[in-house]
Amino acid sequence: MINALIRQEAPETDVHNVFMSNSYVMEGNHHKMSHCLPPADDCPSIEALDKLNIAALVYRCGERITLEGANRSARILLNHFDPFEEDEPWHWYPDDKGDHPAHDWCLDDNAIEHGQAPRVRWLGFKGSQRRLALSLTGCRLASDGETTRIMLVLQDCTRQIVQHEELRRSQECISSIINATPMGICVLTEDGRFEMVNPAYCRFHGYEEHELIGRSFSMLVPYSSYHYLQCQHRGALGSGHGHTQQFGECELVARNGERHTVIVESVRIEGEDGRPRDVVFLVDISERKKLEMALEEKNVRLEYLATHDELTGIRNRRFGISSLEAALEQAERQGLEISVALLDIDHFKRVNDDYGHTVGDQVLQQFAEVLSRQLRVSDILVRWGGEEFMLILPGIDVSGAFQALERLRHSLALEYLSPRGLQVTFSAGIINARGMNCNDLVEGVDQKLYQAKGRGRDRIVF
């Protein structure tokens, strides 16, 4: 699969694809070269091979191997036009077997009779850095029992060997990168089965590689997301080669049942069989989503605290002032009545002193609950500060406001607040707010509350 990910143009030769072992046995050339060579008994002179552009060397194999000659095609290939000395002007390697390539055809009768696949050997020139990779095929010309003449047919495959080595190194590099990257990567076939998964992908889902290969990606997808991802996969395969497709955010299920939020992106490629593949990249954003949710919750909380009293849960003074201003403007614009009341729990300091602030907080909470149950939807209850509460009553004159507060006062008399079962009363002042500005209204209603307290508390003054 790595080959498909870094696909390159194949070398233009019959020997481009099968290099094996340290000697690079090249099976792809076997048929081509065998057709070039006639049977050993009918082998022509090496000069005759020039007509076919076949390079050939002739060696005499006895106690030592000596070079007898080379045709013009071989001299051109080897770039050597001087007369050959007794020692050939090059080295053959790798020489891990410690033999000359002519030995392969000199000593192996079976290879001569049945043919032998071409072998690749490197040839290095003495006193030079130049090197050639040659595909060699041999035939026996003659033998007198002590010496044997061998013809080696040469084909330059340096470019193919170098390309193959570069491709191999590129494959190893890409493979190392894919295996080392922390991003989950997989390759899916047309029917959505795993063909390749990298270690990060396996770790992310809690599976071993062999547990995923050949299985459908649906094993990792919750039912609610399967149809969407299946459509995205088919769409990616139907696009052009190299097309990138973003699936967006989706959920995948790990082996332990834990759900992860990921961003999915895919690239369409062709596999080694020519069929389309989907290379899928996963970026885990689960932690980021958790942080986003926590931040969102915090923002909601801050927004709530900006308009609500944290202890009682009703509107706070800041919201109460803006709501009061808006209600006054609306009443003035529409010609409606509007009343405002300011309530204060009687002798609340005694509750704190006698029972502690925890009980005092419970009394405030339940006092707000009792009042909230008795109000209309349009009424606004505000914790004004401490034990003071403001009540904004749109569309009601002072008389109607007085009746509403009396109902509240009687309802409160039936309530036992806090685990201590305390009963409390309140004093209140009411003012007709129509036509007043906010500051004058607050000052006026505060005076009415002061009068209620001065008259003995547990009463309403307007």
C-alpha positions as CSV (number, residue, x, y, z in Angstrom):
1,M,0.0,0.0,0.0
2,I,3.0,2.3,0.6
3,N,3.8,1.8,-3.1
4,A,0.5,3.3,-4.0
5,L,0.9,6.2,-1.7
6,I,4.2,7.3,-3.3
7,R,3.6,5.8,-6.8
8,Q,6.2,6.8,-9.4
9,E,6.6,6.1,-13.1
10,A,8.0,2.6,-13.6
11,P,11.4,2.4,-15.4
12,E,11.1,1.8,-19.1
13,T,12.6,-1.6,-19.3
14,D,11.8,-5.3,-19.0
15,V,13.9,-5.4,-15.8
16,H,12.1,-2.7,-13.8
17,N,10.3,-4.6,-11.1
18,V,11.9,-7.7,-9.7
19,F,15.2,-7.2,-7.9
20,M,16.0,-9.9,-5.4
21,S,18.8,-10.6,-2.9
22,N,22.2,-8.8,-2.7
23,S,23.0,-9.8,-6.3
24,Y,19.7,-8.3,-7.5
25,V,18.5,-11.3,-9.5
26,M,16.3,-9.8,-12.2
27,E,13.7,-12.3,-13.4
28,G,12.0,-9.7,-15.7
29,N,14.9,-9.9,-18.1
30,H,15.1,-13.7,-18.4
31,H,12.9,-14.2,-21.5
32,K,14.2,-11.2,-23.3
33,M,17.9,-12.1,-22.9
34,S,17.3,-15.8,-23.6
35,H,15.8,-14.9,-26.9
36,C,18.9,-12.8,-27.7
37,L,21.2,-15.8,-27.3
38,P,21.3,-18.8,-29.6
39,P,22.1,-22.2,-28.3
40,A,25.7,-22.5,-27.1
41,D,26.8,-24.8,-29.9
42,D,25.5,-22.4,-32.6
43,C,26.7,-19.2,-30.9
44,P,28.0,-16.6,-33.5
45,S,31.0,-14.4,-33.0
46,I,30.5,-11.5,-30.6
47,E,31.0,-9.0,-33.4
48,A,27.9,-10.4,-35.1
49,L,25.9,-9.4,-32.0
50,D,26.7,-5.7,-32.8
51,K,24.0,-5.9,-35.5
52,L,21.5,-6.5,-32.7
53,N,23.1,-3.9,-30.4
54,I,24.0,-6.6,-28.0
55,A,27.0,-6.0,-25.9
56,A,29.1,-9.1,-25.2
57,L,32.4,-10.0,-23.5
58,V,34.3,-13.3,-23.9
59,Y,36.2,-14.8,-21.0
60,R,38.5,-17.8,-20.9
61,C,38.1,-19.7,-17.7
62,G,40.8,-22.0,-16.5
63,E,43.2,-21.7,-13.6
64,R,42.3,-18.0,-13.8
65,I,39.7,-16.0,-15.7
66,T,41.0,-13.8,-18.4
67,L,39.2,-11.4,-20.7
68,E,39.6,-12.4,-24.4
69,G,37.6,-9.8,-26.1
70,A,34.7,-7.4,-26.3
71,N,32.5,-6.4,-29.2
72,R,32.0,-2.8,-30.2
73,S,28.6,-2.6,-28.4
74,A,30.4,-3.7,-25.2
75,R,33.2,-1.1,-25.7
76,I,30.7,1.6,-26.2
77,L,28.7,0.5,-23.1
78,L,31.9,0.3,-21.0
79,N,33.4,3.4,-22.7
80,H,36.7,1.5,-23.2
81,F,38.3,1.6,-26.6
82,D,41.9,0.8,-25.7
83,P,43.3,-2.7,-26.2
84,F,42.6,-5.0,-23.3
85,E,45.4,-6.1,-21.1
86,E,45.6,-9.5,-19.5
87,D,43.9,-8.1,-16.4
88,E,40.5,-6.6,-17.1
89,P,40.3,-2.9,-16.3
90,W,37.4,-3.2,-13.8
91,H,36.2,-4.9,-10.7
92,W,33.1,-7.0,-10.3
93,Y,31.1,-6.7,-7.1
94,P,29.4,-7.4,-4.8
95,D,31.8,-10.3,-4.5
96,D,30.3,-11.9,-1.4
97,K,30.7,-15.3,-3.1
98,G,34.3,-14.6,-4.0
99,D,33.8,-15.5,-7.6
100,H,33.9,-13.9,-11.1
101,P,30.5,-13.7,-12.8
102,A,31.8,-16.0,-15.6
103,H,31.9,-18.8,-13.0
104,D,28.1,-18.8,-12.9
105,W,28.0,-20.2,-16.5
106,C,31.4,-21.9,-16.5
107,L,30.8,-24.4,-13.7
108,D,27.0,-24.9,-13.8
109,D,26.1,-27.3,-16.6
110,N,22.5,-27.3,-15.5
111,A,22.3,-23.5,-15.9
112,I,23.8,-23.8,-19.4
113,E,21.4,-26.5,-20.5
114,H,18.2,-25.1,-19.1
115,G,19.0,-21.4,-19.0
116,Q,19.7,-19.2,-16.1
117,A,17.9,-16.0,-15.1
118,P,20.0,-12.9,-15.7
119,R,22.0,-11.7,-12.8
120,V,22.9,-8.2,-11.9
121,R,26.4,-7.3,-10.8
122,W,28.0,-4.0,-10.3
123,L,31.1,-3.1,-12.3
124,G,33.5,-0.5,-11.1
125,F,36.4,0.9,-13.2
126,K,39.9,0.9,-11.8
127,G,41.1,4.4,-10.9
128,S,37.6,5.9,-11.4
129,Q,34.4,6.5,-9.4
130,R,32.3,5.3,-12.3
131,R,30.1,2.4,-11.7
132,L,27.7,0.4,-13.8
133,A,25.0,-2.1,-12.9
134,L,24.9,-4.8,-15.5
135,S,22.4,-7.5,-16.2
136,L,24.4,-10.5,-17.2
137,T,23.4,-13.6,-19.2
138,G,26.0,-16.1,-20.3
139,C,26.6,-19.0,-22.7
140,R,29.4,-21.5,-23.1
141,L,31.2,-21.1,-26.4
142,A,33.7,-24.0,-26.2
143,S,35.5,-26.2,-23.7
144,D,38.6,-28.4,-24.0
145,G,38.4,-29.9,-20.6
146,E,40.9,-27.5,-19.0
147,T,39.6,-24.2,-20.2
148,T,36.2,-22.9,-21.1
149,R,35.3,-19.9,-23.2
150,I,32.3,-18.0,-21.8
151,M,30.4,-15.2,-23.5
152,L,28.6,-12.7,-21.1
153,V,25.9,-10.6,-22.6
154,L,25.6,-7.2,-20.9
155,Q,22.7,-4.9,-20.5
156,D,23.0,-1.6,-18.6
157,C,20.4,-1.4,-15.8
158,T,22.2,1.2,-13.7
159,R,19.3,3.7,-14.1
160,Q,16.7,1.1,-13.1
161,I,18.7,-0.1,-10.1
162,V,19.2,3.5,-8.9
163,Q,15.6,4.3,-9.4
164,H,14.6,1.1,-7.6
165,E,16.9,2.0,-4.7
166,E,15.6,5.5,-4.5
167,L,12.0,4.2,-4.6
168,R,12.9,1.7,-1.8
169,R,14.4,4.5,0.3
170,S,11.4,6.7,-0.4
171,Q,9.0,3.9,0.6
172,E,10.9,3.3,3.8
173,C,10.9,7.0,4.6
174,I,7.2,7.4,3.9
175,S,6.5,4.2,5.9
176,S,8.5,5.6,8.8
177,I,6.7,8.9,8.7
178,I,3.3,7.2,8.6
179,N,4.2,4.9,11.5
180,A,5.6,7.7,13.6
181,T,3.0,10.3,13.0
182,P,0.6,10.9,15.9
183,M,-2.3,11.3,13.5
184,G,-4.4,8.3,12.8
185,I,-4.2,7.2,9.2
186,C,-5.9,4.3,7.4
187,V,-6.6,3.1,3.9
188,L,-10.1,1.9,3.0
189,T,-11.0,-0.3,0.0
190,E,-14.1,0.4,-2.1
191,D,-16.3,-1.6,0.2
192,G,-15.0,0.3,3.3
193,R,-12.7,-2.3,4.6
194,F,-9.3,-1.5,6.3
195,E,-6.4,-2.2,4.0
196,M,-3.8,-0.4,6.1
197,V,-3.8,1.2,9.5
198,N,-0.9,3.0,11.2
199,P,0.1,2.6,14.9
200,A,-1.6,5.8,15.9
201,Y,-4.9,4.7,14.4
202,C,-4.7,1.4,16.3
203,R,-3.8,3.1,19.6
204,F,-6.6,5.6,19.1
205,H,-9.2,2.9,18.8
206,G,-7.6,0.4,21.2
207,Y,-7.2,-2.4,18.6
208,E,-4.2,-4.3,17.2
209,E,-3.5,-4.0,13.5
210,H,-4.6,-7.6,12.7
211,E,-7.9,-7.0,14.4
212,L,-8.7,-4.2,11.9
213,I,-7.3,-5.3,8.6
214,G,-10.0,-6.7,6.3
215,R,-12.9,-5.5,8.5
216,S,-15.4,-2.8,7.8
217,F,-14.9,0.7,9.2
218,S,-18.5,0.5,10.4
219,M,-17.2,-1.4,13.5
220,L,-15.9,1.9,14.8
221,V,-18.9,4.1,13.8
222,P,-22.0,4.7,16.0
223,Y,-25.2,3.9,14.3
224,S,-26.3,7.5,14.2
225,S,-23.2,8.4,12.1
226,Y,-22.9,5.4,9.9
227,H,-25.1,6.5,7.0
228,Y,-23.4,9.9,6.8
229,L,-19.9,8.5,6.8
230,Q,-20.8,5.8,4.3
231,C,-22.1,8.5,1.9
232,Q,-18.9,10.5,2.4
233,H,-16.7,7.5,1.7
234,R,-18.6,6.7,-1.5
235,G,-18.3,10.3,-2.5
236,A,-14.6,10.4,-1.9
237,L,-14.1,7.2,-4.1
238,G,-16.2,8.7,-6.9
239,S,-14.0,11.8,-7.1
240,G,-10.9,12.3,-9.1
241,H,-7.4,11.0,-8.2
242,G,-5.8,13.1,-5.5
243,H,-9.1,14.8,-4.6
244,T,-9.3,15.8,-0.9
245,Q,-12.6,15.6,0.9
246,Q,-13.4,16.9,4.4
247,F,-16.0,14.9,6.3
248,G,-16.1,17.5,9.2
249,E,-16.6,16.5,12.8
250,C,-18.0,13.1,13.7
251,E,-17.9,10.6,16.5
252,L,-16.1,7.3,16.5
253,V,-16.3,4.5,19.1
254,A,-13.2,3.0,20.6
255,R,-12.9,-0.6,21.8
256,N,-13.7,0.3,25.4
257,G,-17.0,2.0,24.2
258,E,-15.6,5.5,24.7
259,R,-16.7,8.0,22.1
260,H,-14.2,10.4,20.5
261,T,-14.9,13.5,18.5
262,V,-12.6,13.6,15.4
263,I,-12.1,15.7,12.3
264,V,-12.0,13.4,9.3
265,E,-10.3,14.2,6.0
266,S,-9.6,11.8,3.1
267,V,-7.6,11.7,-0.2
268,R,-8.6,9.4,-3.1
269,I,-5.7,7.4,-4.6
270,E,-5.4,4.3,-6.8
271,G,-4.3,1.1,-5.3
272,E,-1.7,-1.2,-6.8
273,D,-4.5,-3.1,-8.5
274,G,-5.7,0.1,-10.1
275,R,-8.9,0.3,-8.0
276,P,-9.7,3.4,-6.0
277,R,-8.7,3.7,-2.3
278,D,-9.6,6.2,0.3
279,V,-6.7,7.4,2.5
280,V,-8.4,8.7,5.7
281,F,-6.8,11.0,8.2
282,L,-8.2,11.4,11.8
283,V,-7.5,14.3,14.1
284,D,-8.7,13.7,17.7
285,I,-10.4,16.9,19.0
286,S,-12.1,15.2,22.0
287,E,-10.1,17.3,24.5
288,R,-10.7,20.4,22.5
289,K,-14.4,19.7,22.5
290,K,-14.3,19.2,26.2
291,L,-12.6,22.5,26.6
292,E,-15.1,24.2,24.3
293,M,-18.0,22.8,26.3
294,A,-16.4,23.8,29.6
295,L,-15.8,27.3,28.2
296,E,-19.4,27.5,26.9
297,E,-20.8,26.4,30.3
298,K,-18.6,29.0,32.0
299,N,-19.8,31.7,29.6
300,V,-23.4,30.7,30.2
301,R,-22.7,30.8,33.9
302,L,-21.1,34.2,33.7
303,E,-24.0,35.5,31.6
304,Y,-26.4,34.1,34.2
305,L,-24.5,35.7,37.1
306,A,-24.5,39.0,35.2
307,T,-28.3,39.1,35.4
308,H,-29.2,36.9,38.3
309,D,-28.6,36.8,42.1
310,E,-26.4,33.8,42.8
311,L,-28.0,33.1,46.2
312,T,-31.7,33.2,45.4
313,G,-31.7,32.7,41.6
314,I,-33.9,35.7,40.9
315,R,-32.9,38.8,39.0
316,N,-30.1,40.9,40.5
317,R,-30.0,44.7,41.0
318,R,-28.2,45.4,37.7
319,F,-30.8,43.6,35.7
320,G,-33.5,45.2,37.9
321,I,-32.4,48.8,37.0
322,S,-32.3,48.1,33.3
323,S,-35.6,46.3,33.4
324,L,-37.1,49.2,35.4
325,E,-35.9,51.7,32.9
326,A,-37.4,49.7,30.0
327,A,-40.7,49.2,31.9
328,L,-41.0,52.9,32.5
329,E,-40.3,53.8,28.9
330,Q,-42.9,51.2,27.7
331,A,-45.5,52.4,30.2
332,E,-44.9,56.0,29.1
333,R,-45.1,55.1,25.4
334,Q,-48.2,53.0,25.7
335,G,-49.9,55.0,28.4
336,L,-50.1,52.1,30.8
337,E,-50.1,52.1,34.6
338,I,-47.0,50.8,36.4
339,S,-46.3,50.3,40.1
340,V,-43.1,49.5,41.9
341,A,-42.8,48.0,45.4
342,L,-39.8,47.7,47.6
343,L,-40.0,44.9,50.3
344,D,-37.8,44.3,53.3
345,I,-37.8,41.2,55.6
346,D,-38.6,42.4,59.1
347,H,-36.0,41.8,61.8
348,F,-33.8,39.8,59.4
349,K,-30.7,40.7,61.4
350,R,-32.0,38.7,64.3
351,V,-32.2,35.6,62.1
352,N,-28.5,35.9,61.2
353,D,-27.5,36.7,64.8
354,D,-29.6,33.9,66.4
355,Y,-29.3,31.1,63.8
356,G,-26.3,32.0,61.7
357,H,-25.8,33.1,58.2
358,T,-26.5,29.7,56.7
359,V,-30.0,29.8,58.0
360,G,-30.3,33.4,57.0
361,D,-29.4,32.4,53.4
362,Q,-32.0,29.6,53.5
363,V,-34.6,32.1,54.6
364,L,-33.7,34.5,51.7
365,Q,-33.9,31.6,49.2
366,Q,-37.3,30.4,50.3
367,F,-38.7,33.9,50.8
368,A,-37.9,34.5,47.1
369,E,-39.5,31.2,46.1
370,V,-42.7,32.1,47.9
371,L,-42.9,35.4,46.2
372,S,-42.1,34.0,42.8
373,R,-44.9,31.5,43.0
374,Q,-47.5,34.3,43.4
375,L,-46.4,36.6,40.6
376,R,-47.6,37.0,37.0
377,V,-45.3,36.3,34.1
378,S,-45.0,40.0,33.4
379,D,-44.0,40.8,36.9
380,I,-40.3,41.1,37.7
381,L,-38.9,40.2,41.1
382,V,-35.4,41.6,41.9
383,R,-33.1,41.1,44.9
384,W,-32.3,44.7,45.5
385,G,-29.7,44.1,48.1
386,G,-29.4,42.2,51.5
387,E,-32.9,41.4,52.6
388,E,-34.5,44.0,50.3
389,F,-36.5,42.9,47.2
390,M,-38.0,45.1,44.4
391,L,-41.2,44.1,42.6
392,I,-42.0,45.7,39.2
393,L,-45.7,45.4,38.4
394,P,-46.5,46.6,34.8
395,G,-50.1,47.4,34.0
396,I,-51.2,47.7,37.6
397,D,-52.1,50.9,39.6
398,V,-51.2,51.4,43.2
399,S,-54.5,49.9,44.5
400,G,-54.0,46.7,42.4
401,A,-50.4,46.5,43.6
402,F,-51.5,46.8,47.2
403,Q,-53.9,43.9,46.8
404,A,-51.2,41.8,45.2
405,L,-48.7,42.4,48.0
406,E,-51.4,41.7,50.6
407,R,-51.9,38.3,49.0
408,L,-48.2,37.8,49.3
409,R,-48.1,38.8,52.9
410,H,-50.9,36.4,53.8
411,S,-49.3,33.5,51.8
412,L,-46.0,34.1,53.6
413,A,-47.7,33.9,57.0
414,L,-48.5,30.2,56.2
415,E,-44.9,29.3,55.3
416,Y,-42.2,27.9,57.6
417,L,-38.8,28.8,56.2
418,S,-35.5,27.0,56.6
419,P,-35.1,23.7,58.4
420,R,-35.6,25.7,61.6
421,G,-39.2,26.3,60.6
422,L,-39.0,30.1,61.0
423,Q,-41.8,32.4,60.1
424,V,-41.1,35.9,58.8
425,T,-43.0,39.0,57.8
426,F,-42.1,41.9,55.5
427,S,-42.7,45.6,55.2
428,A,-43.2,47.2,51.8
429,G,-43.6,50.6,50.2
430,I,-45.5,51.0,46.9
431,I,-45.4,53.9,44.4
432,N,-47.1,54.7,41.2
433,A,-44.1,54.9,38.8
434,R,-45.8,56.3,35.7
435,G,-44.1,59.4,34.4
436,M,-41.2,59.1,36.8
437,N,-37.5,58.7,36.1
438,C,-35.6,55.8,37.6
439,N,-33.7,57.7,40.2
440,D,-36.8,59.6,41.6
441,L,-38.8,56.4,41.6
442,V,-36.2,54.5,43.7
443,E,-35.9,57.4,46.1
444,G,-39.7,57.6,46.4
445,V,-40.4,53.9,47.0
446,D,-37.6,53.8,49.5
447,Q,-39.3,56.5,51.5
448,K,-42.6,54.5,51.5
449,L,-40.7,51.5,52.8
450,Y,-39.1,53.6,55.5
451,Q,-42.6,54.8,56.5
452,A,-43.9,51.1,56.7
453,K,-41.0,50.2,59.0
454,G,-41.7,53.3,61.1
455,R,-45.3,52.3,61.6
456,G,-44.4,49.0,63.2
457,R,-43.4,46.7,60.3
458,D,-45.4,43.9,58.8
459,R,-47.4,46.3,56.7
460,I,-47.6,48.0,53.3
461,V,-47.6,51.7,52.7
462,F,-48.5,53.5,49.4
